[in-house]
Amino acid sequence: MSNNVKIVSRLSRKTKINIIIVLFLIFIIVVVLTSINQIKDIIEKKEKVAELEEKLNWYRNENIRLLALEKSLYEEEAIELEARKQFNMTSGDELNVSVLVKDDPSAEGSENSTGSSSEKETYSDSDLWGNLKIFYNNEIKEN
C-alpha cells in the first residue's frame, strides 16, 4: 500500500529552486550588511586610537617640557636664590643679619588702651610662619 501512494507537491521543481536561491541571496545580503557594519566600527575605532595616540604624544611632549623646566629650577643659582629669599639663608662665610626695631614705650601704652597689639604687626618677606601667625591673629581670631 505504501508503494501506491505518491506525494504530489503544489510547487514545481523550478519554483523550489528559485525560492532556495532567493533565500540564499537574502542570507548573503544580511551577512554582507553585518560585515559592513563591523568594518565601519573597526575603522571608527582605528581613528579613535590614532586620535588618542596623538593626544598621548602631545601630553608626553608637554611632560618633557615641564620636566626640563623643573630641572632648570634645580640649578645651583636658582636653589641659592630661593634659599636666600624664602628661608633667609646665607652661603659661605656670609653673615645673616637681622634688625630688631623696638617700639616706642609711649606707643605701646596707647596701643594697650585702644585694643590688641596684633593690629600693629606687619608682614615680612622672609618670615612665613610669622606672617601666618599675624594673619591668624588679625583675620581669623578676631572674627
PyRosetta script that sets phi, psi and omega in degrees:
from pyrosetta import init, pose_from_sequence

init()
pose = pose_from_sequence("MSNNVKIVSRLSRKTKINIIIVLFLIFIIVVVLTSINQIKDIIEKKEKVAELEEKLNWYRNENIRLLALEKSLYEEEAIELEARKQFNMTSGDELNVSVLVKDDPSAEGSENSTGSSSEKETYSDSDLWGNLKIFYNNEIKEN")
pose.set_psi(1, -34.7)
pose.set_omega(1, -179.2)
pose.set_phi(2, -70.6)
pose.set_psi(2, -25.3)
pose.set_omega(2, 178.9)
pose.set_phi(3, -74.5)
pose.set_psi(3, -19.2)
pose.set_omega(3, -177.8)
pose.set_phi(4, -86.0)
pose.set_psi(4, -14.9)
pose.set_omega(4, -176.3)
pose.set_phi(5, -86.9)
pose.set_psi(5, 130.3)
pose.set_omega(5, 179.4)
pose.set_phi(6, -123.8)
pose.set_psi(6, 128.5)
pose.set_omega(6, -180.0)
pose.set_phi(7, -88.2)
pose.set_psi(7, 128.2)
pose.set_omega(7, -179.4)
pose.set_phi(8, -114.0)
pose.set_psi(8, 127.3)
pose.set_omega(8, -179.3)
pose.set_phi(9, -92.3)
pose.set_psi(9, 152.2)
pose.set_omega(9, 179.2)
pose.set_phi(10, -80.9)
pose.set_psi(10, -25.2)
pose.set_omega(10, -178.3)
pose.set_phi(11, -98.8)
pose.set_psi(11, 145.6)
pose.set_omega(11, 179.1)
pose.set_phi(12, -79.1)
pose.set_psi(12, 167.8)
pose.set_omega(12, -179.0)
pose.set_phi(13, -65.1)
pose.set_psi(13, -38.0)
pose.set_omega(13, 179.6)
pose.set_phi(14, -65.3)
pose.set_psi(14, -39.9)
pose.set_omega(14, 178.8)
pose.set_phi(15, -65.8)
pose.set_psi(15, -41.0)
pose.set_omega(15, 178.1)
pose.set_phi(16, -61.5)
pose.set_psi(16, -42.7)
pose.set_omega(16, 179.5)
pose.set_phi(17, -65.2)
pose.set_psi(17, -41.5)
pose.set_omega(17, 178.2)
pose.set_phi(18, -62.4)
pose.set_psi(18, -41.3)
pose.set_omega(18, 178.6)
pose.set_phi(19, -63.9)
pose.set_psi(19, -42.5)
pose.set_omega(19, 178.7)
pose.set_phi(20, -63.9)
pose.set_psi(20, -40.8)
pose.set_omega(20, 179.1)
pose.set_phi(21, -64.8)
pose.set_psi(21, -43.1)
pose.set_omega(21, 179.4)
pose.set_phi(22, -63.1)
pose.set_psi(22, -44.3)
pose.set_omega(22, 178.4)
pose.set_phi(23, -63.2)
pose.set_psi(23, -41.1)
pose.set_omega(23, 178.3)
pose.set_phi(24, -63.7)
pose.set_psi(24, -41.3)
pose.set_omega(24, 178.3)
pose.set_phi(25, -65.1)
pose.set_psi(25, -40.6)
pose.set_omega(25, 177.0)
pose.set_phi(26, -62.1)
pose.set_psi(26, -42.6)
pose.set_omega(26, 177.4)
pose.set_phi(27, -60.2)
pose.set_psi(27, -44.3)
pose.set_omega(27, 179.3)
pose.set_phi(28, -62.3)
pose.set_psi(28, -43.2)
pose.set_omega(28, -179.7)
pose.set_phi(29, -63.0)
pose.set_psi(29, -43.2)
pose.set_omega(29, 178.2)
pose.set_phi(30, -62.1)
pose.set_psi(30, -43.6)
pose.set_omega(30, 179.2)
pose.set_phi(31, -62.9)
pose.set_psi(31, -43.7)
pose.set_omega(31, 179.9)
pose.set_phi(32, -63.2)
pose.set_psi(32, -44.2)
pose.set_omega(32, -179.7)
pose.set_phi(33, -63.7)
pose.set_psi(33, -41.9)
pose.set_omega(33, 178.1)
pose.set_phi(34, -68.1)
pose.set_psi(34, -33.6)
pose.set_omega(34, 177.2)
pose.set_phi(35, -66.8)
pose.set_psi(35, -40.9)
pose.set_omega(35, 178.2)
pose.set_phi(36, -62.5)
pose.set_psi(36, -40.9)
pose.set_omega(36, 178.2)
pose.set_phi(37, -62.3)
pose.set_psi(37, -43.0)
pose.set_omega(37, 178.9)
pose.set_phi(38, -66.5)
pose.set_psi(38, -40.0)
pose.set_omega(38, 178.4)
pose.set_phi(39, -64.5)
pose.set_psi(39, -40.6)
pose.set_omega(39, 177.6)
pose.set_phi(40, -61.6)
pose.set_psi(40, -42.8)
pose.set_omega(40, 177.7)
pose.set_phi(41, -62.3)
pose.set_psi(41, -40.6)
pose.set_omega(41, 179.2)
pose.set_phi(42, -63.7)
pose.set_psi(42, -42.7)
pose.set_omega(42, 179.5)
pose.set_phi(43, -64.5)
pose.set_psi(43, -42.9)
pose.set_omega(43, 178.3)
pose.set_phi(44, -62.4)
pose.set_psi(44, -40.4)
pose.set_omega(44, 180.0)
pose.set_phi(45, -68.7)
pose.set_psi(45, -35.6)
pose.set_omega(45, 176.3)
pose.set_phi(46, -64.9)
pose.set_psi(46, -40.4)
pose.set_omega(46, 176.9)
pose.set_phi(47, -63.3)
pose.set_psi(47, -40.3)
pose.set_omega(47, 178.5)
pose.set_phi(48, -65.0)
pose.set_psi(48, -41.3)
pose.set_omega(48, 177.9)
pose.set_phi(49, -62.9)
pose.set_psi(49, -42.4)
pose.set_omega(49, 178.9)
pose.set_phi(50, -63.2)
pose.set_psi(50, -41.5)
pose.set_omega(50, 178.2)
pose.set_phi(51, -63.6)
pose.set_psi(51, -43.3)
pose.set_omega(51, 179.6)
pose.set_phi(52, -67.0)
pose.set_psi(52, -36.6)
pose.set_omega(52, 176.5)
pose.set_phi(53, -65.0)
pose.set_psi(53, -38.8)
pose.set_omega(53, 177.5)
pose.set_phi(54, -64.3)
pose.set_psi(54, -42.2)
pose.set_omega(54, 177.4)
pose.set_phi(55, -63.7)
pose.set_psi(55, -41.9)
pose.set_omega(55, 178.9)
pose.set_phi(56, -61.9)
pose.set_psi(56, -42.7)
pose.set_omega(56, 177.8)
pose.set_phi(57, -62.7)
pose.set_psi(57, -39.3)
pose.set_omega(57, 178.1)
pose.set_phi(58, -63.6)
pose.set_psi(58, -44.8)
pose.set_omega(58, 178.9)
pose.set_phi(59, -64.7)
pose.set_psi(59, -36.9)
pose.set_omega(59, 176.8)
pose.set_phi(60, -63.3)
pose.set_psi(60, -44.4)
pose.set_omega(60, 178.4)
pose.set_phi(61, -63.4)
pose.set_psi(61, -39.5)
pose.set_omega(61, 177.8)
pose.set_phi(62, -65.2)
pose.set_psi(62, -40.7)
pose.set_omega(62, 178.6)
pose.set_phi(63, -63.1)
pose.set_psi(63, -42.2)
pose.set_omega(63, 178.2)
pose.set_phi(64, -63.4)
pose.set_psi(64, -41.2)
pose.set_omega(64, 178.9)
pose.set_phi(65, -63.2)
pose.set_psi(65, -42.7)
pose.set_omega(65, -179.9)
pose.set_phi(66, -68.5)
pose.set_psi(66, -36.4)
pose.set_omega(66, 176.9)
pose.set_phi(67, -65.2)
pose.set_psi(67, -39.2)
pose.set_omega(67, 177.0)
pose.set_phi(68, -64.5)
pose.set_psi(68, -40.1)
pose.set_omega(68, 177.4)
pose.set_phi(69, -64.7)
pose.set_psi(69, -42.9)
pose.set_omega(69, 178.7)
pose.set_phi(70, -63.0)
pose.set_psi(70, -42.2)
pose.set_omega(70, -179.5)
pose.set_phi(71, -63.8)
pose.set_psi(71, -37.0)
pose.set_omega(71, 179.1)
pose.set_phi(72, -66.9)
pose.set_psi(72, -25.6)
pose.set_omega(72, 178.1)
pose.set_phi(73, -73.2)
pose.set_psi(73, -19.9)
pose.set_omega(73, -178.5)
pose.set_phi(74, -93.1)
pose.set_psi(74, 12.8)
pose.set_omega(74, 173.7)
pose.set_phi(75, -66.2)
pose.set_psi(75, 157.0)
pose.set_omega(75, -173.4)
pose.set_phi(76, -57.5)
pose.set_psi(76, -42.3)
pose.set_omega(76, -177.8)
pose.set_phi(77, -66.4)
pose.set_psi(77, -40.9)
pose.set_omega(77, -179.9)
pose.set_phi(78, -66.5)
pose.set_psi(78, -40.0)
pose.set_omega(78, 178.4)
pose.set_phi(79, -64.0)
pose.set_psi(79, -44.8)
pose.set_omega(79, -179.4)
pose.set_phi(80, -63.0)
pose.set_psi(80, -42.2)
pose.set_omega(80, 179.8)
pose.set_phi(81, -63.1)
pose.set_psi(81, -43.9)
pose.set_omega(81, 179.0)
pose.set_phi(82, -67.1)
pose.set_psi(82, -37.2)
pose.set_omega(82, 178.3)
pose.set_phi(83, -64.6)
pose.set_psi(83, -41.2)
pose.set_omega(83, 178.1)
pose.set_phi(84, -65.6)
pose.set_psi(84, -43.3)
pose.set_omega(84, -173.8)
pose.set_phi(85, -72.9)
pose.set_psi(85, -48.7)
pose.set_omega(85, -172.6)
pose.set_phi(86, -86.6)
pose.set_psi(86, -37.9)
pose.set_omega(86, -171.2)
pose.set_phi(87, -111.8)
pose.set_psi(87, 4.9)
pose.set_omega(87, 178.2)
pose.set_phi(88, 54.8)
pose.set_psi(88, 45.2)
pose.set_omega(88, -178.3)
pose.set_phi(89, -96.6)
pose.set_psi(89, 162.1)
pose.set_omega(89, 178.4)
pose.set_phi(90, -122.2)
pose.set_psi(90, 166.5)
pose.set_omega(90, 177.7)
pose.set_phi(91, -126.8)
pose.set_psi(91, 146.6)
pose.set_omega(91, 177.5)
pose.set_phi(92, 65.6)
pose.set_psi(92, -132.2)
pose.set_omega(92, -177.3)
pose.set_phi(93, -98.6)
pose.set_psi(93, 22.6)
pose.set_omega(93, 176.8)
pose.set_phi(94, -72.1)
pose.set_psi(94, 155.3)
pose.set_omega(94, 178.2)
pose.set_phi(95, -109.5)
pose.set_psi(95, 141.6)
pose.set_omega(95, 176.2)
pose.set_phi(96, -94.7)
pose.set_psi(96, 115.2)
pose.set_omega(96, -176.3)
pose.set_phi(97, -111.6)
pose.set_psi(97, 133.0)
pose.set_omega(97, 174.7)
pose.set_phi(98, -125.8)
pose.set_psi(98, 142.6)
pose.set_omega(98, -178.0)
pose.set_phi(99, -109.6)
pose.set_psi(99, 125.4)
pose.set_omega(99, 177.1)
pose.set_phi(100, -103.9)
pose.set_psi(100, 126.8)
pose.set_omega(100, 178.7)
pose.set_phi(101, -105.9)
pose.set_psi(101, 121.2)
pose.set_omega(101, 179.5)
pose.set_phi(102, -88.2)
pose.set_psi(102, 140.4)
pose.set_omega(102, 178.5)
pose.set_phi(103, -74.4)
pose.set_psi(103, 152.1)
pose.set_omega(103, 176.5)
pose.set_phi(104, -69.1)
pose.set_psi(104, 130.8)
pose.set_omega(104, -178.1)
pose.set_phi(105, -58.5)
pose.set_psi(105, -32.6)
pose.set_omega(105, 179.7)
pose.set_phi(106, -68.4)
pose.set_psi(106, -33.4)
pose.set_omega(106, 178.2)
pose.set_phi(107, -69.8)
pose.set_psi(107, -35.7)
pose.set_omega(107, 178.7)
pose.set_phi(108, -64.9)
pose.set_psi(108, -39.3)
pose.set_omega(108, 180.0)
pose.set_phi(109, -64.0)
pose.set_psi(109, -41.2)
pose.set_omega(109, 179.4)
pose.set_phi(110, -70.8)
pose.set_psi(110, -30.7)
pose.set_omega(110, 178.0)
pose.set_phi(111, -66.0)
pose.set_psi(111, -45.2)
pose.set_omega(111, -178.0)
pose.set_phi(112, -65.2)
pose.set_psi(112, -29.5)
pose.set_omega(112, -179.4)
pose.set_phi(113, -77.4)
pose.set_psi(113, -27.6)
pose.set_omega(113, -177.0)
pose.set_phi(114, -91.4)
pose.set_psi(114, -25.1)
pose.set_omega(114, -177.1)
pose.set_phi(115, 167.0)
pose.set_psi(115, -149.0)
pose.set_omega(115, -177.3)
pose.set_phi(116, -86.1)
pose.set_psi(116, 157.5)
pose.set_omega(116, -179.2)
pose.set_phi(117, -81.3)
pose.set_psi(117, -9.6)
pose.set_omega(117, -177.5)
pose.set_phi(118, -72.2)
pose.set_psi(118, -16.5)
pose.set_omega(118, 179.7)
pose.set_phi(119, -69.4)
pose.set_psi(119, -24.5)
pose.set_omega(119, -177.2)
pose.set_phi(120, -90.9)
pose.set_psi(120, -7.0)
pose.set_omega(120, -178.1)
pose.set_phi(121, -70.5)
pose.set_psi(121, 144.0)
pose.set_omega(121, 179.6)
pose.set_phi(122, -119.2)
pose.set_psi(122, 154.8)
pose.set_omega(122, 179.3)
pose.set_phi(123, -78.4)
pose.set_psi(123, 149.1)
pose.set_omega(123, 176.2)
pose.set_phi(124, -119.4)
pose.set_psi(124, 159.5)
pose.set_omega(124, -177.6)
pose.set_phi(125, -76.4)
pose.set_psi(125, -23.7)
pose.set_omega(125, -171.3)
pose.set_phi(126, -112.3)
pose.set_psi(126, 1.0)
pose.set_omega(126, -176.2)
pose.set_phi(127, -118.3)
pose.set_psi(127, 88.7)
pose.set_omega(127, -176.8)
pose.set_phi(128, -65.3)
pose.set_psi(128, -48.0)
pose.set_omega(128, -176.5)
pose.set_phi(129, -68.4)
pose.set_psi(129, -35.0)
pose.set_omega(129, 175.9)
pose.set_phi(130, -65.1)
pose.set_psi(130, -40.5)
pose.set_omega(130, 178.1)
pose.set_phi(131, -64.0)
pose.set_psi(131, -39.2)
pose.set_omega(131, 177.3)
pose.set_phi(132, -65.2)
pose.set_psi(132, -38.8)
pose.set_omega(132, 178.4)
pose.set_phi(133, -64.2)
pose.set_psi(133, -43.7)
pose.set_omega(133, 178.7)
pose.set_phi(134, -63.3)
pose.set_psi(134, -44.2)
pose.set_omega(134, 178.5)
pose.set_phi(135, -60.5)
pose.set_psi(135, -45.0)
pose.set_omega(135, 179.9)
pose.set_phi(136, -61.2)
pose.set_psi(136, -46.7)
pose.set_omega(136, -177.9)
pose.set_phi(137, -66.2)
pose.set_psi(137, -40.2)
pose.set_omega(137, -176.6)
pose.set_phi(138, -79.2)
pose.set_psi(138, -43.4)
pose.set_omega(138, -170.4)
pose.set_phi(139, -99.6)
pose.set_psi(139, -42.4)
pose.set_omega(139, -171.3)
pose.set_phi(140, -91.9)
pose.set_psi(140, -47.4)
pose.set_omega(140, -174.0)
pose.set_phi(141, -66.5)
pose.set_psi(141, -35.9)
pose.set_omega(141, -178.9)
pose.set_phi(142, -73.3)
pose.set_psi(142, -29.5)
pose.set_omega(142, -177.3)
pose.set_phi(143, -87.2)
pose.dump_pdb("model.pdb")
